[in-house]
Amino acid sequence: MPPLRASSADKPSPAQIAAAIADFLAQHHAAAVLEDGKVLFDLRTAKHELSTQHDRCTLHLWASDGDARNMVRRILSVESRNNSLRLQTQRFGQSQSKLLELVADRERRTPTTRETSRTRYLRTLERILQREFPDWKPEAFRTAMDLEKSFGPAYARGSLLRGNQAWAVIGVNDTETVTTIDAILTLGILWLHHCRQHSGGRLLYQGLKLVLPRGTATLTLSRLAWLNPEAAQWELYELNQSTEEFTLRDPADQGNLRTRLIHHPDEAAAAERFANAITQVTALVPEQERARIDQRLRTTTELAFLLHGFEFARARVVPSSTNFEHTLEITVGAGPRETPLTPATRDQLAATITELFDRRRAFIPTVDFGRRGTSPLRRIGSAAGFTAAHSRSNIAPGPPPQQNPTQDPLYRAVPERWLESVLRADLAPLTRSLAPGPNHPATSQPAASANDPDPDTLGNRADTTSASGWPIHDGSIVMSGEPRVSDELQPAPHAIPRLDPHHVYAQVPAIAGASDRGLLDLLGVTADGRLAVIELKADDDLHLALQGLDYWIRVRHHHLQTADKKGLGEFQRHGYFRGLELSPLPPRLYLVAPALHIHPATELILKYLSPRVEWNLLALDERWRSQIRVVWRKHSNHP
């Protein structure tokens, strides 16, 4: 059967996806599996297995040459392109999707071949730029790697010069991965900034020209529409490398935004449906640890059980093979180690889960963040407070925890999902002592309310800013990687409104396309009714700013563009924020990461966003697993 395309109007079934992959592998015996251009498995020696059990297509790959490598992925969609298959995949239980590529021959993507295609593209790009812009001179085009500036060899970059006028130019060829192509705007902004810094005042760089393969510009165009036109001029072109057709694309002409929202499941009905499963899984966990169990409803027929974002069990309601009734299926683990819960496996699985709970726990910090005692209900990261996040990893008996428990693989696994679970339980620390007081008469609040003003969070303060707009601490500008410069202080333009701890949703599905995750980390609402898009990172990520912008664009679309006559946006019609009156203003964007893991380029990229995007960059204390504390923050100069 012909390979299926991800853009098909009818969603392919797991059986159809599996058949497309099997047909491709039957035709190409020297096929290889690639991720980001790197060969993961050469199928001439590696083994594979396709499965369509549990109504999903699963691909299991493992090495057969003594190597212990193995990989299990759920295949969401298949697209045929350039004698290869592009597989949109997902690790079990994780929200983040990943693109794998099945190529007919691994030699097509060897380092030598990649270098050749990039060199050929560089010459082609220079020739086309000379043809399309005859009054301008291409200058210093290259593909050399520059890790200090975050420039990789996949991008051709240079300048167009005319007198003292100049444009920065960056392009990417059509043999690169979707992930590489979609990342071009981040690298383009950094290239423009680099060119302006190193022109020595001799050249006036007007803006940035981006050149993308034909048919790949949708995501970049949506981002481009929300960059600041006062900071630079932005132009995007699509290039057909076969015909050398060169087409200017207008960011304002994107058509309908390809995104749809999934209805929020009825949690009360689900709790009743899965009551038996909850009892059985809870019984596997030591009694003193049960308060740390988090339940996450994936769909109306699937319930996941997590520990600090680490999924260790799942319950499914599946159709019976013998009649029209449904049966309850409970499994522990994932992939090849996913084990059904039965009387015969119960003791073994209970021992495995006990070990997991013993090794994956937040350790009490050696330094107390607070200056006065607080009740247990107010302690951030307390056992009773964890109610969120997800990821799924294999659970198997392993060696005893290392002497340093923070180096234990089970402790370090899926840190982003752990951070999400902490914040979903209590968003208040993100804005505590940064927020303005309510403008309505004070009402009595329970003593243990998580959203009460709290002077304990020393360092969580609204920063004052300099005339240049940068936050100031202790009387001087603080910028990552730059010296402290004294400047005239002026009041901060705004403080962060408090986030409502009672209305927060994790992993909200808003599907846009095959190349992005389609799941918001956290979606909340502030005290003034504005939606809050919260993008989280636990490790360095160059693309934090624009990934957050993607979700902001999507939430804005669903909230503002689809309001009905009663003023209800699509979120409320799909079961989110019931009973709340949401502000008609656009959402706010919050980018949250540990302070030492915020990429130095993040602040630079944020400066190029449109003033219409109201953003806050919040840096957390590195001991966030035990207690959330914002140590510094920066924000847009929103009017």
Residue pairs with C-beta under 8 A, 6 or more apart in sequence:
1 16
1 19
1 20
1 23
2 20
2 80
3 20
3 23
3 24
3 78
3 79
3 80
3 85
4 12
4 16
4 17
4 20
4 77
4 78
4 79
4 80
5 78
5 79
5 80
6 77
6 78
6 79
6 86
6 88
6 514
7 79
7 514
12 20
12 77
12 78
14 52
14 55
14 56
14 57
14 75
15 52
15 57
17 57
17 75
17 77
17 78
18 50
18 51
18 52
18 57
18 75
20 78
20 80
20 85
21 50
21 57
21 59
21 75
21 78
21 85
21 87
21 102
22 50
24 31
24 85
24 102
25 31
25 43
25 48
25 102
27 104
28 104
28 105
29 43
29 44
30 43
30 44
30 104
30 105
30 106
31 43
31 102
31 103
31 104
31 105
31 106
32 39
32 40
32 41
32 42
32 43
32 102
32 103
32 105
32 106
32 109
33 39
33 40
33 41
33 43
33 46
33 61
33 100
33 101
33 102
34 40
34 100
34 101
34 102
34 103
34 106
34 109
34 177
35 98
35 99
35 100
35 101
36 177
36 179
36 180
37 109
37 114
37 154
37 176
37 177
37 180
39 106
39 109
40 61
40 69
40 71
40 100
41 48
41 61
41 63
41 69
41 71
42 106
45 63
45 64
45 65
46 61
46 62
46 63
46 64
47 61
47 62
47 63
47 64
48 59
48 60
48 61
48 62
49 59
49 60
50 57
50 58
50 59
50 60
51 57
51 58
51 60
52 58
54 316
54 318
55 318
56 74
57 74
57 75
58 72
58 73
58 74
58 75
59 72
59 73
59 75
59 87
59 89
60 70
60 71
60 72
60 335
60 336
61 70
61 71
61 72
62 69
62 70
62 71
63 69
63 70
70 336
72 91
72 92
72 334
72 335
72 336
73 87
73 89
73 90
73 91
73 98
73 100
74 89
74 90
74 91
74 92
75 87
75 88
75 89
76 88
76 89
76 90
76 97
77 87
77 88
77 514
78 85
78 86
78 87
78 88
79 85
79 86
79 88
79 514
80 86
82 174
82 175
83 103
83 104
83 108
84 101
84 102
84 103
84 104
85 101
85 102
86 99
86 100
86 101
86 102
86 178
86 514
87 99
87 100
87 101
87 102
88 97
88 98
88 99
88 514
89 97
89 98
89 99
89 100
90 96
90 97
90 98
91 98
91 334
91 391
91 392
91 393
92 311
92 334
92 335
92 338
92 392
93 304
93 311
93 314
93 334
93 390
93 391
93 392
94 390
94 391
94 392
94 414
94 417
95 390
95 391
95 507
95 517
95 519
96 517
96 519
97 516
97 517
97 518
99 177
99 178
99 179
99 514
99 515
101 177
103 109
107 113
109 175
114 175
115 153
117 173
117 175
118 143
118 153
118 154
118 156
118 173
119 143
121 156
121 171
121 173
121 241
122 141
122 142
122 143
122 156
124 241
124 244
125 141
125 156
125 169
125 171
125 211
125 239
126 138
126 141
126 158
128 239
128 244
128 246
129 136
129 138
129 160
129 169
130 138
131 246
132 246
133 160
135 162
136 160
136 161
136 162
136 167
137 160
137 161
137 162
138 158
138 159
138 160
138 169
139 158
139 159
139 160
139 161
140 158
140 159
141 156
141 157
141 158
141 169
142 156
142 157
142 158
143 153
143 154
143 155
143 156
143 157
144 151
144 153
145 151
145 152
145 153
149 190
149 194
150 187
150 190
150 542
150 601
151 157
151 187
151 190
151 191
152 187
154 172
154 176
154 180
155 170
155 171
155 172
155 184
155 187
155 191
156 170
156 171
156 172
156 173
157 168
157 169
157 170
157 171
157 187
157 191
158 169
159 166
159 167
159 168
159 169
159 195
159 203
159 205
160 166
160 167
160 169
160 209
161 203
164 202
164 203
164 204
165 203
165 204
165 206
166 195
166 199
166 203
166 204
166 205
166 206
167 205
167 206
167 207
167 208
167 209
168 188
168 191
168 192
168 195
168 196
168 205
168 207
168 208
168 209
169 208
169 209
169 211
170 184
170 187
170 188
170 191
170 208
170 209
170 210
170 211
171 184
171 210
171 211
171 212
171 239
172 180
172 181
172 184
172 211
172 212
172 213
173 213
173 241
174 213
174 214
174 216
174 241
178 216
178 514
178 515
179 515
181 212
181 213
181 216
182 216
182 219
182 220
182 515
182 516
183 542
183 543
184 210
184 212
184 220
185 210
185 220
185 223
185 224
185 546
186 542
186 543
186 545
186 546
186 601
186 605
188 208
188 210
189 208
189 604
189 605
189 608
190 601
190 604
190 605
191 208
192 205
192 207
192 208
192 232
193 604
195 203
195 205
196 205
199 205
205 232
206 232
206 233
207 232
207 233
207 234
207 235
208 232
208 233
208 234
208 235
209 235
209 236
209 237
210 220
210 224
210 234
210 235
210 236
210 237
211 237
211 238
211 239
212 220
212 236
212 237
212 238
212 239
213 238
213 239
213 240
213 241
214 238
214 239
214 240
214 245
214 247
215 238
216 238
217 236
217 238
217 249
218 254
218 258
218 513
219 512
219 513
219 515
219 516
219 550
220 236
221 236
221 249
221 251
221 254
222 251
222 254
222 257
222 550
222 553
223 546
223 549
223 550
223 553
224 234
224 236
224 251
225 251
225 252
225 254
226 549
226 552
226 553
226 609
226 610
226 612
226 613
227 234
227 608
227 609
227 610
228 608
228 609
228 610
228 611
229 610
231 607
231 608
232 608
234 251
235 248
236 248
236 249
236 251
237 246
237 247
237 248
237 249
238 246
238 247
238 249
239 245
239 246
239 247
240 246
257 512
257 553
257 554
257 557
257 561
258 512
258 513
259 510
259 511
259 512
259 554
259 557
259 558
260 510
260 511
261 508
261 509
261 510
261 558
261 570
261 571
261 574
262 508
262 509
262 510
262 511
262 574
263 574
263 575
264 505
264 574
264 575
264 576
265 297
265 299
265 300
265 575
266 300
266 575
267 297
270 297
270 300
270 303
271 278
273 317
274 303
274 315
274 317
274 328
276 328
277 303
277 315
277 328
277 330
278 295
278 303
278 315
280 330
280 341
281 293
281 305
281 313
281 315
281 330
281 341
282 290
282 293
283 350
284 313
284 332
284 341
284 346
284 349
284 350
284 353
285 293
285 350
285 353
285 354
285 357
286 354
286 357
289 354
289 357
291 383
291 384
292 307
292 308
292 357
292 361
292 383
292 386
293 305
293 306
293 307
294 305
294 306
294 307
294 308
294 309
294 386
294 387
294 388
294 389
294 421
295 303
295 304
295 305
295 306
296 303
296 304
296 305
296 306
296 311
296 388
296 389
296 390
296 506
296 507
297 303
297 304
298 304
298 314
298 390
301 316
301 317
301 318
302 314
302 315
302 316
302 317
303 314
303 315
303 316
304 311
304 313
304 314
304 390
304 392
305 311
305 312
305 313
305 314
305 315
306 312
306 388
306 389
306 390
306 391
306 417
306 421
307 356
307 357
307 360
308 360
308 361
308 362
308 386
308 389
308 417
308 418
308 421
308 422
308 625
309 388
309 389
309 390
309 391
309 414
309 416
309 417
309 418
309 419
309 420
309 421
310 356
310 360
310 391
310 392
310 393
310 410
310 413
310 414
310 417
310 418
311 334
311 390
311 391
311 392
311 393
312 332
312 333
312 353
312 356
312 395
313 330
313 331
313 332
313 341
313 353
314 330
314 331
314 392
315 328
315 329
315 330
316 328
316 329
316 330
316 331
317 326
317 327
317 328
317 329
318 326
318 327
318 328
318 329
319 326
319 327
320 326
320 327
329 340
330 340
330 341
331 338
331 339
331 340
331 341
332 338
332 339
332 341
332 345
332 349
332 352
332 353
332 395
333 339
333 352
333 394
333 395
333 396
334 392
334 393
334 394
334 395
335 394
336 394
337 394
337 395
337 396
339 345
339 348
339 349
341 349
351 397
352 395
352 396
352 397
353 395
355 397
355 398
356 395
356 410
358 401
359 401
359 405
359 408
359 410
359 411
360 408
360 410
360 411
360 413
361 411
362 381
362 625
362 626
363 405
363 406
363 625
363 626
364 626
365 623
365 626
365 627
367 623
369 456
369 457
369 458
369 621
369 627
369 629
370 456
370 457
371 455
371 456
371 458
372 456
374 456
375 447
375 448
376 382
376 384
377 384
377 448
377 450
378 448
378 450
378 454
379 385
379 627
380 422
380 426
380 429
380 627
380 628
380 629
381 422
381 624
381 625
381 626
381 627
381 628
385 422
385 425
385 426
386 421
386 422
386 425
387 421
387 424
387 425
388 420
388 421
388 422
388 423
388 424
388 425
388 506
389 417
389 418
389 419
389 420
389 421
389 424
389 506
389 507
390 417
390 506
390 507
391 413
391 414
391 417
393 413
393 414
398 409
398 410
401 408
401 411
402 408
405 411
406 412
415 538
415 539
416 521
416 536
416 537
416 538
416 539
418 538
418 625
419 536
419 538
419 592
419 620
419 624
419 625
420 506
420 507
420 521
420 522
420 536
421 506
422 624
422 625
422 628
423 430
423 504
423 522
423 534
423 536
423 592
423 628
424 504
424 506
424 522
426 450
426 501
426 628
427 499
427 500
427 501
427 504
427 522
427 524
427 534
428 450
428 451
428 454
428 498
428 499
428 501
429 457
429 460
429 627
429 628
429 629
429 630
430 496
430 499
430 534
430 590
430 592
430 618
430 628
430 630
431 496
431 497
431 498
431 499
431 526
432 451
432 453
432 454
432 457
432 460
432 498
433 453
433 454
433 455
433 457
433 460
433 461
434 460
434 461
434 462
434 495
434 496
434 630
434 633
435 495
435 496
435 497
435 498
435 527
436 495
436 497
437 453
438 527
445 452
450 501
451 498
451 500
451 501
457 629
457 630
459 629
459 630
459 631
459 632
460 629
460 630
460 631
462 492
462 495
462 496
462 633
463 471
463 472
463 473
463 492
463 632
463 633
463 634
464 471
464 472
464 489
464 490
464 491
464 492
465 471
465 472
465 489
465 490
465 491
465 492
465 493
465 637
466 472
466 477
466 487
466 488
466 489
466 490
467 487
467 488
467 490
468 477
468 487
469 637
470 477
470 478
470 479
470 487
470 634
471 477
471 478
471 492
471 632
471 633
471 634
471 635
472 478
472 487
472 489
473 632
475 486
475 489
476 484
476 485
476 486
476 487
477 484
477 485
477 486
477 487
478 484
478 632
479 603
480 598
480 600
480 603
481 600
492 635
493 635
493 637
493 638
494 635
494 638
496 526
496 616
496 633
496 635
497 526
497 527
497 528
497 530
498 526
498 527
499 524
499 525
499 526
499 527
499 532
500 524
500 525
500 526
500 527
503 524
503 525
503 577
503 580
504 522
504 523
504 524
505 520
505 522
505 523
505 524
505 576
506 521
506 522
507 519
507 520
507 521
508 519
508 520
508 523
508 576
509 518
509 519
510 518
510 519
510 520
510 551
510 554
510 555
510 558
511 518
512 518
512 550
512 554
516 550
517 547
520 533
520 534
520 535
520 551
520 554
520 555
521 534
521 535
521 536
521 551
522 532
522 534
522 536
523 531
523 532
523 533
523 534
523 555
523 571
523 576
524 531
524 532
524 534
525 531
525 532
525 577
525 580
525 582
526 532
526 588
528 583
529 580
529 581
529 582
529 583
530 582
530 583
530 585
530 586
530 587
530 588
531 555
531 559
531 571
531 582
531 583
531 587
531 588
532 587
532 588
532 590
533 548
533 551
533 552
533 555
533 587
533 588
533 589
533 590
534 590
534 592
535 544
535 547
535 548
535 551
535 589
535 590
535 591
535 592
536 592
536 593
537 544
537 591
537 592
537 593
537 597
537 598
538 593
538 594
538 597
539 597
540 597
540 598
540 599
541 547
541 593
541 599
542 599
542 601
542 602
544 591
544 593
544 598
544 599
544 602
545 591
545 602
545 605
545 606
545 609
546 605
548 589
548 591
548 615
549 589
549 609
549 613
552 587
552 589
552 613
555 571
555 587
556 586
556 587
558 569
558 570
558 571
559 569
559 570
559 571
559 582
559 586
559 587
560 569
560 584
560 586
562 569
562 570
563 569
563 584
564 573
567 584
569 582
571 577
571 582
572 578
572 580
572 582
586 612
586 613
586 614
588 614
588 615
588 616
589 613
589 614
589 615
589 616
590 615
590 616
590 618
591 602
591 606
591 615
591 616
591 617
591 618
592 618
592 620
593 618
593 619
593 620
594 619
594 620
594 621
594 622
594 624
595 619
595 620
595 621
595 622
595 631
595 632
596 622
598 617
598 619
602 617
603 617
603 634
606 615
606 617
606 634
606 636
609 615
609 636
611 636
611 637
611 638
611 639
613 636
614 635
614 636
614 638
615 635
615 636
616 633
616 634
616 635
616 636
617 633
617 634
617 635
618 630
618 633
619 630
619 631
619 632
619 633
620 628
620 629
620 630
620 631
621 627
621 628
621 629
621 630
621 631
623 629
